[in-house]
Amino acid sequence: MWIDAVVETRKIFGGETSLEKLIFYVLAFVTLLVFFTGLIRRIKKYRSGRKLTGWNFRGGKAKGIEEVTEPPSHVRSLVDVATNKTIARRKPSVGMAHLLMFWGFIGLFLATTILSLDYDVYGNITRIFFGKERSFFKGWFYLTYNFIFNMAGVAALLGAALLYMRRIFSKEKELDYERAYKPEGGYKRVKMALGDHVFVGGLLLIIVTGFLIQGLRIDGSNFPSFEKWTFVGYLIGETWKAVGVSPALAREIHPTLWWIHVLMALAFVAYIPFSKALHILSSPANLALRNPATTRVLPPSPPDHIGYRELRDFTEKDLVGLDACTKCGRCHGVCPARTVGAPLSPRDLILDLRQWVDRSTKNPMILDWEERPDGSGPHNTEGRLAGDVIWERTLWSCTTCMACVEICPVGIEHVPLIVQLRRSLVDEGVMDPTLQSALQNIASQGNSFGKSARMRARWVKSLDFPVPDARKEHVEYLWFLGDFASFDERLVEISRTFAKVLNAAGISFGILYEAERNAGNDVRRAGEEGLFEMLVEENMKAFSSASFDKIITTDPHSFNTLRNEYPAFGLSAPVMHYSELLAQLLYQGDKVSLSKLTKQVTYHDPCYLGRYNRIFDAPRAVISGLGCDLVEMPRHRDNSFCCGAGGGRIWMDDSFLNERPSENRMREAASLGVDYFVVACPKDYAMFSDAVKTTGNEGKIAVVDIVELFYEAMMADQLVAVSGSSLSSEAFESQEGQ
């Protein structure tokens, strides 16, 4: 019964009666029925959302954003899923453990599928048509099968065990379920933690019992030599024997343990659509649906009202993304708002929205619920989505820095959801008074300072050379300054410095003078879509009246919207950030002569230049080309920490914070012992200049704009040409394009 003495194989069932086999198949059928019923309900929930805007599986584009929407590569998404690349990012040990579990369970699933094909399909077909049941589960196939899938079991066991131990023993803030926003009525997340234990702990028990069954089978079969290919089962069989389990006792214990294993495995399959295990399906789907352009090119509001207010406003992609969340907490860990004490955690936001959607669609999770005694927040399906379900201050705390989107291993796009909810608040007139004042200034004067447009170019008067009006004469570069570089007294001198560099290099440039308006990047991200469109219309009118080849800007916020969002409104000219032009001037070698600076500096990556537009190398090329010793902060490049100004936060009250994000960042920089804190953004200069004072680092570290470094090298007494640098202009451009 246990072993074929001639052929290398084994029985699929280990001595179960016909009734027991029937019970097994009935349970398997019920399991699949429950699984597919739950899955179909989930799919119906996704289909209840609006049709996808932007790219989808068929590669289509959304009308109006064809020129600026980038297609997600489904091949790349498949590679990301197969390699667990997004999970391993910044946490290679976690990625490796998950990779072992991922491929291990795929192997075990294939093993079960092969058994079913042999026993249930091939065996029955041959019995019906040839009168004798046949099997390919023997000989070399059987030996290879056992070896490969024992390897898969070991991988799954090791990966699951490592992840489970991390979940139990790790003190990482990402795994702490404490909320950033504390509801007045209190909350409990015991079921969320229990859901994690049931998921990973259940998988571990399934694997362990599977191996124990193998050992009992081999022990009960008197250890046939070919079963050494089933190396884990053979070793466990030897262990059973060593503790006194005879072959007869092994055959007696085997059925009971087999049923325990089978029932756990069937229960897990049925559990998938109603638990955290759903991410096995939803996470790969969300990675395939992600659109790299969605955050920097914000999607429009629903067609019949402004912002998200009800369930039908969410897109299919939004709803899949909510279910894709694994509660890994990486977004929670990197969020600058949460770090400085604001009531915002991207993780909590997604979980709250998911719970609200599930309650609204009657798709409850068995576990993974947050309990609120007072029924507030996501339990309140009758209240306002933005305001009652998600607290207003939570939404206004976001700096739209994109750190959460950048780090999410399953491709959730938090920022567009936050902006959609902000839009509904703005439409209701619910916002910070200082934000409202800034938006009113922009609407009436075209700038957040509320100053007359005629004062925008006042800074040019002290220059000893004329700055052309691009509306009156052709220029190569149209310089779009933005509000802070035009009006903030701390920054107008930097604007003059950049003008001097351009003039000295013989660059043809001009400005729009009073015709320039706020570009609208932060206006849009604060939720004022109507004002954004008005600003675009006025700026596009100014562009059409000017004659130029390219646009250059010193403001990464303006750079982002001009480069990525204005093309949908007709802008076709290329848009550059000034760090890119400075790098070209530096490595061309025939425009300016520069001395080598001997300074130790650190550089802050602006969110809208780095994470949003992937420009990391140009500023660093300038810094290194000037001879400075660049000391990177622990958080740099795509992991840079936000200054706190983005998304309209620069216009809002921050007195409720434990500290400002800029102060947190300045302490990080000051600990390096460098001379300069280099920035490439007017808002960064303003925020960090204040932070130097408030953190007590005045006189210890100086905030300088990158063009000030450039100008310092250009104006030094001893000019040294750098045209002989090993990095050519062409090489730099190739490097930056990677």
N, C-alpha and C positions, 0 to 999 in steps of 0.2 A: 504493500500500500504506500510506503514512504519512498521507495526508491526502485527505479528500474535497474535490475542487476546487470543488464547488458549495455544499454544505451545511457550516455551521460545526459540525464534529465531529472526532472522531478514532477510530481503531481501538482497541478494548479491549486486544487483544493487538498487540504491535508487530512482527509478522512471524514469530512463533514457528511452528514446524511443528506438525502434528497430534500427532506423538509428544510434542513438548515440552508441548503443552497437556494431553495425557493425563497426563504426569508431574506437571504442576502440580496437576491435580485429585486425583490419587492422594495427593500430598503434603499437600494441603489436607485430604483425608479423614483421613489418618493424624494430622495435627495436631489436628483436632477430636476424634478418638478419644482421643488422649493427654490433651488438655485436659479432656474430660468424664470420663474415667476418674479423673484426679487430683481433679477437683472432686467427683465422687461419693464418693470415698474420704474427702475432707474432710468432706462433709456427713454421712456415716456416723459419722465421729468426733464431730461435734457432736450427732448424735442419740443417741449412746451416753451422753450426760450426762443428768442428772436434768431433768425437765420444768421449765420456767421457773416460778419463784415470782414473785408480783407481776404487773406488767403485761406483756402480750405483744402481738403484732400484732393479736390479736382484741380487745384492750382488756379482757381479763378481769382479775380481782383475785384475789390469794391469800387464802385463808380466814384470818381472824384479824387481817389488817392493812388491811382495807378503808378504815377511817376515816383512816388516816394515809399511805397510799401514794398518791403522785401519779402520774398517767399521763404517760408521755413523749408529747409531741405528735409524731406521725409527720409532720405537716405541717411542724412546726418542724425536725425532723430532716432532712427533705427540703431545706428552705431552708438549713440549715447545710451540707449536702453541696454544694448548688448554688452557694452563695456562698463556700465554704471559710472560713466565719466562724470556726470553731473553730481552724483552722490559722493564721489571721491574728491571733488574739488575742495581744497583747503582742509579736508579731513581724509587723507589717504587710507588710514587704518580702518575707518568706518566704511569707506568705499570698498576696500578689499573684503571685509567681513560680509558686506551686503552682496558683493559679487559672488562669493562662495555660496551663500544661501540661495541667491537668485538662480545660478546655473545648477546648483545641486538639486533644487526642487524641480527645475525643468527636466533634469535627468530622471528624477524619480517619477515625474508625471509621464515621461516617455516610456519608462519601464512598465508602468501600469497599463498604458495604452497598448504596448506591444503584447503583453499578456492577454489583454482583452481581444486583440485582433487574432491571436493564435487560437485561444480557447473558444471565444464566442462567435467569431466570424469564420475563420478558416476551418476550424474543427467542425462546425455545423454544416458549412457548405460541402465539405468533403464527405461528411456522413450522409447528407441528403442525396448528393449526386453520384457518389462512388460507393456508397454502402459501408464505408469504413471511415471512422474519424481519424484524421491525420494531424500531424503537428510539426512545425519547424522549430519548436522550442526544445532542441536536443543537440547533442554533438558539439561541434566547434561554436555554433551559434549560442548555445546555452552557456558554454564556458566564457565566451567573450561578453555576453550579456551580463553575467554575474560580476565579472571583474569591473566592467565599465560602470555599472550602476551601484556597485559597492563604493566605488570612488565618488560617485555623485552623492551617495548618502553621507559619506564622510565629510565632503565639502559642505553639504547642507547643515549637518550637525555642528561642524566647527563654526560656520558663519552665524547660525542662529544662536549658538551658545555665547559667542563673543558679543553679539548685539544685545542679548538678554542681560549679560553681566554688566554691559555699559549702562543699560537702562536702569538696573538696580543700584549700581555702586557709583556711577558718575555724578560729580557735583557740578557739571556744566550748567550754566544758566539756561542754555537752550532746552534742556530736559526738565526744567522746573516749571510746573504748570501754574505758578502764581501769576495772576493777571496783572497787566500794567494798569488797567482801569478797574478800580474796586467798586462794584455796585453797592449802593447804600443798603440794600436789603441782604447783602452777603451772597456767597456762592460756594458751591462744592464741586470739585472736579475728581472725586473719587472714582466715578465710573469711567472717566477718560483714562486714568492710570490703570484701572482694572482691564479696560479694553486692550491696552498694550500687553499686559501680562497674559491674558487669554490668547492673544494672537501669537506672540512669539513663544510663550510657554507651551501652548497647544501644539505648535509645529515641532518643538523639541520632543514632546512626549510621543508624537506620531513616529518620528524618526527612531527614537530609542526603542519603542515597542517593536518596530519593524525589524531592527537588528536583533532584538532578543528572540523574536520568532524564528529568525534564520538560525540562530544558535540552537534553539530547541529542536528544529527540524534536522539539523546536521547531527546533533547528539543522538536524537531518536533514530537516525539512519545508520548509526555506528560509524560515523566519520568516513564516508567513501573518499578515496584519495582525490578524485577530481573536484570535490567540493572545496579544495584548497583555493580554487579560483574565486570562490566566495569568501575572500580572505577575512573580512570582518566577521561574518557569520561563523566561520570556522574557529576564529579566535574566541568568540563568545561561547561557542559550543564547548571548546576546551575549558573555558571558565565554568560553565554549567557543570561539566564533568568533575572539575576540581573541587567544587563545593558540594559534591555528593549527589548530583542529579543523574540518575541512571538513564539509559535509553528508554526503558519502560516508563519511568516517571516523566521524562521529557515528552513522550508521546501523549501522556495523560494531561500535562499542563498546557501543551500547545494549543488545543482548541479554545480554551478560555482566553488565553492571551491574544490569540488570533482575533477573536470576536471583540475584545477590548480595542485592539488596533484598528480594526475595520470600522467599528462604530465611531471612534474618534475621527478617523479620516473622512467618513461620510458626513459627520456633523460639521467638520471644518468646511467642506465644500458647500453645504447648505448655508453656513454662516457667512460666507464671503460677501454676498450682496447687502448684508445688514450690519457690516462691521468695518473696522479699519482695514481688514483684508481686501476690501473693495479696491484699494489703491493698486493692487496687483493688476487690475484692468484699467482703471481710470488714469493712473499716472502715465503709462506709455501713451495712452490716447491723448492726454493733455500735452505731452511733449511733442507729439506729431502735429497738434493743432496750434502750437505756439507761433506767434508772429513777432520776430525780433524788432519790428518797427512800431508795435502797438503803443509802447510807453512814450517814445519820442514823437510819434505822430498820433495824437489822441483820437480815438474814435468819436463819432458824433453821438448826440443824445438820441434816445428813442424818437420815432417819427412824430408822436402826438403830444409830447410834453418834454420839459427840460429835466434832464438827469434821471436817476433811478429812484422810483417811488414804489413800485409793486413788482410782483414776481415776473410778470410778462415782459418787463423791461430788460431782464438779463438775457444775454445771448446764450446760445447752446454752449459755446466755448466757456463762458463764465461758469455755467452750472457744472460742466465737466471738471473745471479747475477747482471748484469748491470741494468736490468729492476726491480730487487727486491729493489733497493735503494729507501728509502723513504725520503731522504734529511734530516734525523733527525739530522745530524751533530755531532753525538757522536764521530765518528772517527776524525772529524775536531777538536773537543775539546781536545782529549787526545794526538794528534800527537805531539811528541817532536820537530819535524822539524818546523811545523807551529808555535809552541809556542815560538820558539827562532828567528822567523823572516825569515825562509827559504821559498821559493816559492812553498811549497808542502802542499796541503790539500788532504787527502785521499778521502774526499767527492767530492772535485772539480775534482779530477782525474777520479773517477767513472762517474760523471755526464758528463764530457768532452768526455769520451770514449763512453758513452751511446748515446750522441747526435751525435757523429761521426758515430757510427754504424747505428743509425736510419736514418741519411741522406744517408748513403751508401746503405741501403736496402730499402729506400723510405718508412719508417715506422714512419712518423712524429707524434709527440705529438701535441695536440691542443694547450696546454700551456706547462709549465715546460721547456721552452727553454731559453737559454742564447743568447742574441743578441750581435754580434760583428760587428760594422760598417765596419771594414776592411776585414771581411770574413776570419779572421785567425782562428787558433785553430781547434776546432771540426767542423767548417764550411768548412774547407779545406779538401775535400775528395780526392784531387789529390796529396797532399804532403806526406812527410814521416810521418808515424805514430809516431815514436819516434824521435822527433826533431822539426817537424812542427805542428803536432796536439797536442802533449804533449811536452812542452819545456824540453830541455835536463837537465837543472839545476833542474827542478822539479823532474825528475827521480833520479838524483844523490843526492838529498837532503835526501832521505829515509835512515833511520838507520836500516831498517828491524826488528824493535823492536817488531812487532806483536801487538802493542797496539790497532791498528785499527781493526785487525781481532778479537782480544779478545773481544772488546766492541760492535762490530756490531750486532744489534739485529736480523738481517735477514740473517746472515751467509755469508756475502761477504768476499772473500779472496783477499785482496788488494795486499799483498806482492808478491805472485806468478806472478800477472800481471805486477807489477813494474819490477821484475827480468826478465821476458820475454822481456819487452821493453828495459831494460838495455843490454840484450844479443845482440840485434840488433845493439845497439850503439857500443858495444865493437867489434862486428864483422866488423863494419865500421871504427874502430880505433878512435871513437869519445869519449874521456874521459878526465878527469882531468889529467894534466901532472904528478902530484905527485902519482896518482893512477897508471898510466901507469908505472912509475918508480918502484913502489912497486911490481907490477905484473911481471915486467921484473926480479927483484931481486929474486922473488919466483921461476920463471921459470929457472933461471940460478944457483941459490945457494940453493933453497929449503926453503928460509926464506925471510921475508919482509925486513930484515935489510941489506941484501946483503952481509952478512959475510960468511966466509968459513964454510962449514958443520963441519969441524974439531974443530971449536970453540964452537959448540953447547953445549958440556958438560964440557967446561972449568971451570965452577962454582964448579964442584965436587972436584977440586984439593985442596981446602982449608979445606975440611972436614977431620976429624981425623979417619974416617972409610971408607972402600972401598964401592963404589956403583957398584953392579954387572952389567955386560953387559948381558942382557937377551938373546943375540945371542949366548952366550958362556956357560951359565948355567941356569938351570930352576929356575924360580921365581914364587911366587904366584901372585904378582901384577906387571904388566908392566906399568910403569909410563910414560905417554905421556905428555910431558911438554908444547908443543906449543912454538911459537917464542918468545913471550914477557918474559915468565918465564925462557927462556934459554939465551936471549941476552940482555935484557934491564937491565942496571946496577941498577936501582931502585928495580928490582924484583928478581935478582939472589939470594939476601940474603934471601928472602922469600922462594925460592926454597931450599936453604940450611936448613932453619928452618923446612920445611916439611920433608926433608930427615932425620933430627935429630929426629923428632917425630916418624917417621916410624922405625928408627933404635932403639930408646929407647923402643918402644913397641914390638920389636922383630918381626916386620912384614917383610916377605920376599918380597923384591921388587928389580926391576932393570930397566934400561933404554936402549934405542936403540943407544945411543951415536950419531955418525955422520950419522947413517942410517935414523934417523927420519926426516921427511919433514913437512912443514906446512900442517895441516889436510885439508885445503881447504874450510872450512865453509864460510868464508867471501869472498874468491876468487869466489866461486860459486854464492854468493849473490850479488857480484859486477857485475856478468854477464859473467865471464870467464869460461864457461863450459868446454872447451877443456883443459885448464890448471888444472881445478879441477880433471878431469878424469886422467890426467897425475900424479897428486899428489897422488890420490887414488891408482893408479897402483904401484907407488914407495913405498908407505907406506904399502900396502898389501904384497909387496915383502919382506919388512923388518919384518912384522909380521910373515910371513911364515918361516923366518929364525930364529925366536926367540922361546923360550919355556916358556910359562906362562899360568896361569889359567884365570886371569881377567885383564882388562885394567882399570887403574885409571888415571884421569887427573885433573889438577888444573884449567884448562881453559874451561869455559862453552861453548865457541864457538867450540872448538875441541870436547868437550863432545857431543854436539848436532849432529854433522855430523858423528862422530864415532858410536854413539849409534843408530842413525836413518837412515843414508844414506849409510854407509859402508856395512851393511848387504846385500844390493843388489849386492855388489861386492864380497861377500864371507866371510865377517867377522862374526864369530859366537860367539866369546868370549863376555861375559857380560862386559858392560862399566859402571864405577862408577865415580861420582864426589867426590872429596876429602872430602867435607863436610859430605857426607854419611859415609865415613870411620871414620872420626873424631867422629861422633855421635856414631858409633858402639864402638869405643875405649872408649868413655866416659861412656857409659852405661853398657858395659860388666864388667867394674870395676876391672878386674884382669890383665890388660895390663899395665896401667900407673896409677900413683897416682897424684892427682891434688889438688891444693888449691882452695879456693873460692876467686874469684875476686870481689872487691866491686867497680864496675865501672858502670856509666850510659852510655849506648851506644845506637846507632840506627843502623839499618842494611839495606843495599841496596840490593834489589833482582835483580840479573843480569837477563836481558831479556831472554838470552838463557838457563838459569837454571830454572827460574820461569815460565814465560808465555809459553815458548817453551816446557819445559819438566816437569812442575808441581812439581818441587822440591822447596817447600817453608818451610817445617817443619824441615828438617835436620839441616840447619844452625841455625835456632832458637833454636832447641834442644841443640846444642852445646853452644850457648850463654847463655841460661838459666841454663844449667847444670854447667857452670863455675861460676855461682853465679852473673852474670851481670844483671843489671836492663835494660831490653830492652824497649826503648821508640820508638814506631812505628812512622814513618813519615806519614803525611796525605795520601800520595800516596805510597802504599806498596802492597806486594804480587802481585796478577795479575794486580793491578793498578800501579805498580812501574813505575817511570819515567826513561827513558833511559839515559845512560851516554853520548850517542852520538857517540860511537865508532863502532857500528855494521854495517854490510852491506858494509864494506870497507870504511866507513866514516873516520876511524882513519888514513887512508892514503890520505885523500883529504883536500883541502883548505877549511877553515871555516871562513875566514876573512870577508865574506859578511853577517854573522849572527849578529843579535843584541846582542846576548850573546851565549855562548856555552851551550848545554844541561847540561853538568856537572856543570857549574856555577849556572844554575837555580836550580839544585838538591842540590848543596852544600848550597845555601842560605836557602833552605827548612830545611836541616838538622841542620844548625847552629842556627836556630831560636828555636830549642828544648832545647838548653843549655846542651847538653850531652858532655861526655869526648871524646868518640871515634865514628868515622864513620867506621863501619865494612863492609868490602867487601869480596867477595868470587870469584874474577875474576881478573887475572893480568891486563887486559885492564882497568877495573874499577879502580884499584889501580893507574895506570898511569894517567888516566883522572882526577880522583878526587884529586890526589896529586897536580896536576897543579891548579885545581879549588880552592883549599884551599888558595893558594897564590893570585890568580887573583881576588878572591872575598874579600880579606882582612881579612880572618879568620885564618891565620897562628897564632899558639899559643893559639887559642880559641878552636879548635877541631882538633883532629889528625885522619888521615886515617890509619887504621890498617887492615891487612889481618886476616881472622878468625883463621888461623893457628898460627899467632903471639899471639893472645889471648890464644890459647891452650898451646903454648909453655911457655908463661909467667906464666900460672897456674902450668905447669909441673915443672918449674924451681924455683918456689918460695921457700923461706927458710923453711916455715912451710908447709909440705905436708899434705893434708887432703884427705883421700880416699873418693870417691863419689859413691862407689859401693852400698851404702845403699839407693840410690835415689829411689823414688817411681816409677820412670819410668824405666821399664826393657828394655833390648835390644829387646825382642820380642814385647813388647808393642810399642816401638818406630817404629820398622819396620812395624807393623800393622798400626800405625797412618800415617806414610809416604805413605803407599800404598793406602790410601783413596783418 
